[in-house]
Amino acid sequence: MGNLPQKEKTGLSLRGVANFATTCCNKAVKLCSVVKGSDVIGTGCAEFMRPRPPIATLAYYGPDDQRSTKVVVSILNAQDKILTMKKWAGADVRMDTHIQQEIRAFIKTSPAKSVIVSEGNMGCIHEEGDDFPEGGDCPFCPFWKGQQGSAAPAKTLSGKVWDIQQFLQHA
């Protein structure tokens, strides 16, 4: 685990959060906008939208962009360093209530103050360097050809940002 590239370890980049001021709940507050490329994909009160470290990231993986068969939960500090990480696999990890309960329990016992959940699958379930050569495409998952691994463009954050209490109550 310690030798994996940062992109593979976390699955998500925490960059892409922009601030601006506006009125919310009849008072002036800072709002955050979560962006994907040049598109704003969500806004909300900074207290709830801006990730506060330590951050839990849930990155989903699967054979294509429709089915999630692996989830990696990483707890990151303010410098994007992994404090701890755990992986689950199954036929459909997003719908598996047992796995989702285990994820909540893992995050609840962690120091995380915010949770970021990937919008979709980040790539295939196989790991570069372990399951296929560094810089190459996964030979087992043709759907992801050219879209993952160290030779592909880095993926940026696109997903929902939760305050830890919101996540534990509503996710």
C-alpha positions in Angstrom: 0.0 0.0 0.0 2.8 2.4 0.9 4.2 2.2 -2.6 1.1 3.0 -4.6 1.0 6.3 -6.5 -1.0 9.0 -4.7 -3.7 8.9 -7.5 -4.2 5.2 -7.0 -4.2 5.4 -3.2 -6.9 8.0 -2.8 -8.9 7.7 -6.0 -9.8 11.4 -5.7 -8.1 14.7 -5.8 -9.3 17.3 -3.3 -8.6 20.1 -5.7 -11.4 21.9 -7.5 -13.2 23.7 -4.7 -13.8 27.4 -5.3 -15.1 29.9 -2.8 -17.4 32.8 -3.2 -19.6 35.0 -0.9 -23.4 35.2 -1.1 -26.5 35.2 1.1 -27.7 32.0 2.7 -30.3 31.7 5.4 -30.7 35.5 5.4 -27.0 36.1 6.3 -23.9 36.7 4.3 -21.8 33.5 4.2 -19.1 32.0 2.2 -20.4 29.3 -0.2 -18.4 26.6 -1.8 -18.8 25.4 -5.3 -17.6 21.9 -6.2 -16.4 21.9 -9.8 -15.8 19.2 -12.4 -13.7 20.7 -15.1 -15.4 24.1 -15.8 -18.8 22.9 -14.7 -20.2 23.6 -11.2 -21.7 20.4 -9.9 -22.9 21.5 -6.5 -23.0 24.5 -4.1 -23.9 25.0 -0.5 -23.0 26.7 2.8 -19.2 26.5 3.3 -19.8 24.8 6.6 -21.3 21.8 4.9 -19.7 21.9 1.4 -16.0 22.6 2.0 -14.2 19.5 3.0 -12.6 19.8 6.4 -9.6 17.6 7.1 -9.2 14.8 8.1 -11.4 13.8 5.1 -12.9 10.4 4.3 -13.0 9.6 0.6 -15.2 6.9 -0.9 -13.9 6.0 -4.3 -15.9 3.4 -6.3 -14.5 1.1 -9.0 -16.0 -1.4 -11.4 -15.7 -3.2 -14.7 -17.5 -0.3 -16.4 -19.1 3.0 -15.5 -22.4 1.4 -14.4 -21.6 -1.3 -11.9 -19.5 -0.7 -8.7 -17.8 -3.9 -7.5 -15.1 -2.3 -5.3 -15.0 0.7 -2.9 -11.9 2.1 -1.3 -12.4 4.4 1.8 -9.3 6.5 2.6 -8.9 8.9 5.6 -6.7 11.8 4.5 -5.0 14.5 6.5 -4.8 18.1 5.4 -1.7 17.3 3.2 -3.6 14.5 1.3 -1.6 11.8 3.1 -3.4 8.6 3.9 -3.9 8.0 7.6 -5.8 4.7 7.0 -7.5 2.9 4.2 -9.9 0.0 3.8 -11.3 -1.8 0.7 -14.5 -3.8 0.1 -15.6 -5.8 -2.9 -18.9 -7.4 -3.9 -21.4 -7.8 -6.8 -22.8 -4.2 -6.2 -21.1 -2.5 -3.3 -23.3 0.6 -3.6 -26.4 -1.4 -2.9 -24.9 -3.9 -0.4 -26.4 -2.8 3.0 -23.8 -4.8 4.9 -20.9 -3.2 3.2 -22.5 0.3 3.5 -22.9 -0.3 7.3 -19.3 -1.4 7.6 -18.2 1.8 5.7 -20.3 4.0 8.1 -18.8 2.2 11.1 -15.2 2.6 9.7 -15.7 6.3 9.1 -17.5 6.8 12.4 -14.4 5.5 14.3 -12.0 7.6 12.2 -11.0 11.2 12.9 -12.8 12.3 9.7 -14.7 15.6 9.8 -15.8 15.5 6.1 -16.7 12.8 3.6 -16.4 13.0 -0.1 -18.2 10.3 -2.1 -17.3 9.8 -5.8 -20.0 10.5 -8.3 -19.3 7.4 -10.3 -16.7 4.8 -10.8 -13.1 6.0 -10.8 -11.8 3.1 -12.9 -11.6 -0.7 -12.9 -11.0 -2.8 -9.8 -7.5 -3.8 -10.7 -4.5 -1.9 -9.4 -1.7 -0.6 -11.5 1.6 -2.2 -10.6 0.0 -5.1 -8.8 -2.5 -6.4 -11.4 -1.0 -4.8 -14.5 2.2 -3.0 -15.4 2.8 0.7 -14.4 1.8 3.1 -17.2 -0.3 0.5 -19.1 -3.9 -0.3 -19.5 -5.7 -3.0 -17.5 -5.8 -6.1 -19.8 -8.9 -7.3 -17.9 -11.1 -4.3 -18.3 -11.2 -3.0 -21.9 -13.9 -0.4 -21.0 -11.3 1.7 -19.1 -8.7 1.7 -21.8 -6.8 5.0 -21.7 -8.9 6.3 -18.8 -7.0 5.2 -15.8 -3.5 4.5 -14.5 -0.4 6.7 -14.3 -0.4 7.3 -18.1 -4.0 8.6 -18.2 -5.0 12.2 -17.3 -5.5 12.6 -13.5 -9.1 12.4 -12.3 -10.4 15.3 -10.3 -13.0 15.5 -7.6 -16.5 15.0 -8.7 -18.9 13.9 -6.0 -20.9 14.9 -3.0 -19.2 16.6 0.0 -20.7 15.8 3.4 -20.1 17.0 6.8 -19.4 13.9 8.9 -22.6 14.2 11.0 -24.7 14.6 7.8 -23.1 11.6 6.3 -23.6 9.4 9.3 -27.2 10.4 9.5 -28.3 10.5 5.9 -26.0 8.6 3.6 
